[in-house]
Amino acid sequence: MKRVHPERAAGSVPAPADLPDPLPEPAVAELRLETILGALADPLRLTIVQRLMLESEAYDHPCGWFGFDRPKSSLTHHFKALRDAGVLRQRQYGLERRSRVRTEDIDLRFPGLLKLVAEWAPLASHDG
């Protein structure tokens, strides 16, 4: 899979000079629906994406922002899976990676998908 820095892709808006380059990610044309859906099938990853879309301001967030009680290695794995699927853009700020949803890219490739993700609520479990 060819990976590009999105700001270097044709038609992209350049990032401010002081913004770190994004980590490698799939180009928009290489985003695959089955890969994105596979990444979002994990409940923690779905929660990560929903929180970034619904609760975050317009800037990148570190893992600690989420407040998950999980080992750092586990969170690193989940964030990498979302980045590799093309769902998240991550930038390295010193020792931490910060994330945001690739909203424009995913909406361009799969219109309406992120709206469904944002509105999704799991069914209540039926005990008994």
N, C-alpha and C positions, 0 to 999 in steps of 0.2 A: 504494500500500500504506500503510495507516494504521500509524504507529509510535507506541508508547506507552512510557513509563517503567514497567517491570514492577512496581515498588513501589507505583505509583499505580493499578494494575489491581485490579479487584474480587477479593477473596479473597487478596491477596498479603500476605505477612508483611512489615511495614515493616523497612527496613534501619536499622542504628544511625545515630545523628545525625551522626557524624563520617565516614561512608562517602560518597564522592562518588556522585552520581546516575549510573546507567548511561547510556551513549550510546544514542541511539535504536536500537530493534530491533523486529522484527515481534512483534505480540501473539501469545499462544499459539494462539488460534483461527485466526490467519493463517499459521501454520507450514505449509509445503507439503512433502510427502514428496519430490517431484521436485526441488525447490530444494535441500533438504538433501542428497539423494543426489548432485546435481550438484556441490555444494561439496565433498563428501567424495570425489568421484572423483579429485581431484588427490592424488597420493601424499604431498606435503608437508603438505597440509591434513589428511589422514587421520592422519598422524604427529602433528601438533599436537594433534588431539583425543584420540588415544590416550594421548599423554604426559600431557595434563592430567587425563585420567580415571584413569590407572594409576599415575602417579608423583608427582602433586602433593599438597600438603597442602591443607587447607580454606581457602585464600585465593587471591586473584587473583595472576597471574604476569605479569611484563613479558616482552617479546620476548627479552631477553637471557638469561632463565632457560633457554631451549631450547638455546642454544649453536649455532645454525645458522650455517654459513658462507655467508651470503647477504647481498646488499645490503639495507639497511634499507628501501628503496623496494619491493623485492620482498616482503619480509616484511609490510610494511604492507598491500600489495595482498591477500595471502593471509588475513591476519587480518580485513580488512574484508569479504572475500567470505564468510568464516565467520560474521561478525556479521550481515551483510545476509541470509544464509540462515536466521538464527535459531539457529545452533548455539552461538555464543559470546555471552557477555555481557561487555562491555568497560566499564571505568571509567577516567576520566582522573585520574591522580595527578600533578599538576604538569605536567611535560613528557612523561611516559610514560603509555602506555595499558597496562592490565593486563587479563588475560583469564581467564575460567573457562567451562566447559561449562555450558549451561543444562539440566542433568540433569533436574530436576523437571519443567520445561516440556516437554521432548522426551518424557520417559517418560509424561507425561499425555496427550500428543497421539498418540504412536506407541510404545505399550508394547513393550519388548523391542528396539527399534532400537539403542539405545546399548550394550546387552549384546552384540549382534552386532558392533558397531563395535569395542568393547573387545577382543573375542576374535579379531577378524579378523587373519590372518597371510597375507601374499601367498604365492602358490605359488612354490616355488623354480624358478628359470629352468633350462631344459634346454638346455645348449649342445651342439651337435654335429649 
